[in-house]
């Protein structure tokens, strides 16, 4: 998917567990986009929206993880 989402580069040595530890929201955004079941995808998308609203609007959190995950979801 790198051709469609050139927002971040994940090296070939990056595992899902390591990405989840380093950038949990980016990992969740990738899992949301890669989900094949539409019902689960909709639920995950709504959860991502609520998470971003809580972290960015209520808590005023700013992080690269949130930015990359949000850009992925918006581009998707």
C-alpha positions as CSV (number, residue, x, y, z in Angstrom):
1,X,0.0,0.0,0.0
2,X,3.0,2.3,0.0
3,X,2.2,3.6,-3.5
4,X,-1.2,4.8,-2.2
5,X,-0.2,6.0,1.2
6,X,3.3,7.5,1.0
7,X,2.8,9.1,4.5
8,X,5.2,6.8,6.4
9,X,7.7,4.1,5.5
10,X,7.6,0.9,7.5
11,X,10.8,-1.1,7.1
12,X,10.6,-4.8,6.1
13,X,11.9,-5.7,9.6
14,X,9.0,-4.0,11.3
15,X,6.6,-6.5,12.9
16,X,3.0,-5.7,13.8
17,X,3.8,-6.2,17.5
18,X,6.7,-3.7,17.3
19,X,4.6,-1.2,15.4
20,X,1.8,-1.5,17.9
21,X,4.2,-0.8,20.7
22,X,5.8,2.2,19.0
23,X,2.8,3.8,17.3
24,X,-0.5,2.3,18.6
25,X,-2.8,4.6,16.7
26,X,-1.0,4.2,13.4
27,X,-1.2,0.4,13.9
28,X,-5.0,0.7,14.6
29,X,-5.5,2.9,11.5
30,X,-3.6,0.3,9.3
31,X,-5.7,-2.5,10.8
32,X,-8.9,-0.6,10.1
33,X,-7.9,0.0,6.5
34,X,-6.9,-3.6,6.0
35,X,-10.0,-5.1,7.6
36,X,-12.1,-7.1,5.0
37,X,-15.4,-7.2,6.9
38,X,-17.4,-4.0,6.4
39,X,-19.2,-4.2,9.7
40,X,-16.0,-4.5,11.6
41,X,-14.4,-1.8,9.5
42,X,-17.2,0.6,10.3
43,X,-17.0,-0.1,14.1
44,X,-13.2,0.3,14.0
45,X,-13.5,3.6,12.0
46,X,-16.0,5.0,14.6
47,X,-13.7,3.9,17.4
48,X,-10.8,5.7,15.7
49,X,-12.9,8.9,15.4
50,X,-13.8,8.8,19.0
51,X,-10.2,8.1,20.0
52,X,-8.9,11.1,18.0
53,X,-11.6,13.4,19.3
54,X,-10.7,12.4,22.9
55,X,-7.0,12.7,22.5
56,X,-6.7,15.8,20.3
57,X,-9.7,17.9,21.3
58,X,-10.3,17.0,24.9
59,X,-6.8,16.2,26.0
60,X,-4.9,18.6,23.6
61,X,-2.5,15.8,22.8
62,X,-0.1,16.3,19.9
63,X,1.9,13.4,18.6
64,X,3.3,12.0,15.3
65,X,1.5,8.8,15.9
66,X,-1.9,10.6,15.9
67,X,-1.0,12.6,12.9
68,X,0.1,9.6,10.8
69,X,-2.9,7.5,11.8
70,X,-5.3,10.4,11.1
71,X,-3.7,11.0,7.7
72,X,-4.0,7.4,6.8
73,X,-7.7,7.2,7.8
74,X,-8.5,10.5,6.0
75,X,-6.7,9.4,2.8
76,X,-8.4,6.0,3.0
